[in-house]
Amino acid sequence: MKKLIGLLFLCFSMIVVAQNNKTPYDFNLDFENISTESQSPVNWNKMGKGYTISVDTMAVHNGKNSIMISSEGSNNMLSFSNTIPLSFDGKEVEFNIYIKCQDVSSGEMVLALSADNLYQNFTPLAISGTTDWTEYSIKSSYV
């Protein structure tokens, strides 16, 4: 069976919450912290059906883990998100992600940043074929 690391209508979103958070927090952006109960990345939320998300220890970009997303059908939509408290002095937020695809017939992915549950920026990406690790980025200004 062919692995599928890209997906149809995938929405990776980073929900940024404006608050003053002085407690250190592990955002788990590298997927290194895995729940022993659910075998999924801690602090990440999946919404949608028709996809399997699993921890991959073989095809990794950096560290020990990556996430493999496999489609179980077509015309499905998946959101995979993490909430990050907004507590910094800067005026801009940038989110970078590395994606590797294998045998993707066609698909679309959307990177999204939101603040206080209002989406600030969307970056749609068409994905297909087999690609090595490629960096994608989304940036948004906050005042």
NULUMDO-433593 format. One record per residue (C-alpha): residue number from 1; residue in three letters; x, y, z. Coordinates in steps of 0.1 Angstrom, whole numbers, plus 2048, in hexadecimal, padded with zeros to 3 digits. Example, Ala and Ser with C-alpha at 12.3 -4.5 7.8 and 13.67 -1.06 7.14 Angstrom:
BEGIN
1 / ALA / 87B / 7D3 / 84E
2 / SER / 889 / 7F5 / 847
END
This chain:
BEGIN
1 / MET / 800 / 800 / 800
2 / LYS / 80D / 822 / 7F7
3 / LYS / 813 / 83B / 813
4 / LEU / 802 / 85D / 80F
5 / ILE / 812 / 879 / 822
6 / GLY / 800 / 896 / 811
7 / LEU / 7DA / 898 / 811
8 / LEU / 7BB / 8A5 / 800
9 / PHE / 7AE / 8C4 / 810
10 / LEU / 7C5 / 8C4 / 82D
11 / CYS / 7C4 / 8E2 / 844
12 / PHE / 7E1 / 8E7 / 85C
13 / SER / 7D8 / 903 / 872
14 / MET / 7EA / 914 / 88E
15 / ILE / 7D1 / 925 / 8A5
16 / VAL / 7E2 / 942 / 8B7
17 / VAL / 7D1 / 94E / 8D7
18 / ALA / 7D8 / 971 / 8E3
19 / GLN / 7E0 / 96D / 908
20 / ASN / 7FC / 974 / 920
21 / ASN / 80A / 951 / 927
22 / LYS / 829 / 951 / 93D
23 / THR / 829 / 92B / 943
24 / PRO / 842 / 918 / 92D
25 / TYR / 82F / 903 / 914
26 / ASP / 839 / 8E7 / 8FD
27 / PHE / 828 / 8EE / 8DC
28 / ASN / 834 / 8CC / 8CF
29 / LEU / 839 / 8DB / 8AC
30 / ASP / 852 / 8C0 / 8A4
31 / PHE / 83A / 8A3 / 8AE
32 / GLU / 854 / 895 / 8C6
33 / ASN / 83B / 893 / 8E4
34 / ILE / 823 / 876 / 8DC
35 / SER / 806 / 86C / 8F2
36 / THR / 80A / 848 / 8FE
37 / GLU / 7E4 / 844 / 900
38 / SER / 7DA / 852 / 8DD
39 / GLN / 7FC / 84D / 8CB
40 / SER / 7F7 / 870 / 8BD
41 / PRO / 80B / 891 / 8C2
42 / VAL / 803 / 8A2 / 8E3
43 / ASN / 7F2 / 8C5 / 8DE
44 / TRP / 7E7 / 8BE / 8BA
45 / ASN / 7C2 / 8BB / 8B1
46 / LYS / 7B3 / 8A8 / 894
47 / MET / 791 / 8B1 / 885
48 / GLY / 782 / 89F / 868
49 / LYS / 77E / 87C / 85A
50 / GLY / 78C / 867 / 83E
51 / TYR / 7B1 / 86A / 849
52 / THR / 7C9 / 857 / 85F
53 / ILE / 7E3 / 86A / 872
54 / SER / 800 / 856 / 880
55 / VAL / 822 / 85C / 88F
56 / ASP / 83E / 854 / 876
57 / THR / 860 / 84C / 883
58 / MET / 86F / 842 / 861
59 / ALA / 869 / 861 / 84A
60 / VAL / 874 / 87E / 861
61 / HIS / 881 / 8A0 / 858
62 / ASN / 890 / 8A9 / 87A
63 / GLY / 88E / 897 / 89C
64 / LYS / 87F / 874 / 8A1
65 / ASN / 85B / 878 / 894
66 / SER / 846 / 886 / 878
67 / ILE / 821 / 883 / 871
68 / MET / 814 / 86D / 855
69 / ILE / 7F2 / 876 / 848
70 / SER / 7E1 / 85C / 832
71 / SER / 7C0 / 861 / 81F
72 / GLU / 7A5 / 846 / 823
73 / GLY / 790 / 854 / 806
74 / SER / 78B / 874 / 7F2
75 / ASN / 77B / 896 / 7F6
76 / ASN / 782 / 896 / 81B
77 / MET / 78D / 8B2 / 831
78 / LEU / 7A5 / 8B1 / 84F
79 / SER / 7B0 / 8CB / 867
80 / PHE / 7CF / 8C4 / 87C
81 / SER / 7D5 / 8E1 / 894
82 / ASN / 7E8 / 8ED / 8B2
83 / THR / 7E0 / 90B / 8C9
84 / ILE / 7FD / 922 / 8D2
85 / PRO / 7F9 / 93E / 8EB
86 / LEU / 802 / 960 / 8DD
87 / SER / 81B / 96F / 8F5
88 / PHE / 838 / 980 / 8E4
89 / ASP / 843 / 9A3 / 8DD
90 / GLY / 845 / 9A0 / 8B7
91 / LYS / 82B / 9AA / 89E
92 / GLU / 82E / 98D / 886
93 / VAL / 829 / 968 / 889
94 / GLU / 838 / 94F / 870
95 / PHE / 831 / 929 / 86E
96 / ASN / 847 / 912 / 85A
97 / ILE / 83F / 8EE / 852
98 / TYR / 851 / 8D3 / 83F
99 / ILE / 83D / 8BB / 829
100 / LYS / 847 / 89C / 817
101 / CYS / 82F / 88B / 7FE
102 / GLN / 82E / 868 / 7F0
103 / ASP / 817 / 85E / 7D3
104 / VAL / 7FE / 87A / 7D8
105 / SER / 7E6 / 87B / 7BA
106 / SER / 7DA / 89E / 7C1
107 / GLY / 7D1 / 8B2 / 7DF
108 / GLU / 7D0 / 8D4 / 7F0
109 / MET / 7DD / 8DE / 811
110 / VAL / 7D6 / 8FF / 823
111 / LEU / 7ED / 90E / 83E
112 / ALA / 7D9 / 925 / 854
113 / LEU / 7E2 / 93D / 870
114 / SER / 7C7 / 94B / 887
115 / ALA / 7C6 / 962 / 8A5
116 / ASP / 7A9 / 961 / 8BD
117 / ASN / 798 / 948 / 8A5
118 / LEU / 798 / 961 / 888
119 / TYR / 7AC / 954 / 86B
120 / GLN / 7C7 / 96E / 862
121 / ASN / 7D8 / 95D / 845
122 / PHE / 7D3 / 93F / 82E
123 / THR / 7ED / 930 / 817
124 / PRO / 7DE / 916 / 7FF
125 / LEU / 7F7 / 8FC / 7F1
126 / ALA / 7F1 / 8E3 / 7D5
127 / ILE / 803 / 8C3 / 7DC
128 / SER / 808 / 8A5 / 7C5
129 / GLY / 821 / 88A / 7BC
130 / THR / 83F / 880 / 7D1
131 / THR / 854 / 89B / 7E0
132 / ASP / 871 / 89C / 7F9
133 / TRP / 86D / 8B2 / 818
134 / THR / 863 / 8D5 / 80D
135 / GLU / 85F / 8F3 / 824
136 / TYR / 83F / 907 / 823
137 / SER / 839 / 927 / 836
138 / ILE / 81D / 93E / 842
139 / LYS / 821 / 960 / 852
140 / SER / 809 / 978 / 861
141 / SER / 80B / 99A / 872
142 / TYR / 7FB / 9A1 / 894
143 / VAL / 7F7 / 9C3 / 8A3
END
